[in-house]
């Protein structure tokens, strides 16, 4: 469910205001947190996308918190797919972390 919301948010971001995309991502993170294990890569991915949105909206503290949660979750996967590593590194760079 969380991954579907992320995909929905990505597609909405192309045609909807950024606030709408963030709203979709917030729902994805909430659903993922309720249903997935804390180390879920899908939940971490949703958190990374939401962190980017929060950063752009000016909520630096929320963005950094989401980034830290995603980083901790992804660190538990030593054989992590490159797409998740790349997303984490790119988000780190964008947030200046």
Secondary structure, 3 states (H helix, E strand, C coil): CHHHHHHHHHHHHHHCCHHHHHHHHHHHHHHHHHHCCCCCHHHHHHHHHHHHHHHHCCCHHHHHHHHHHHHHHHHCCCCCCHHHHHHHHHHHHHHCC
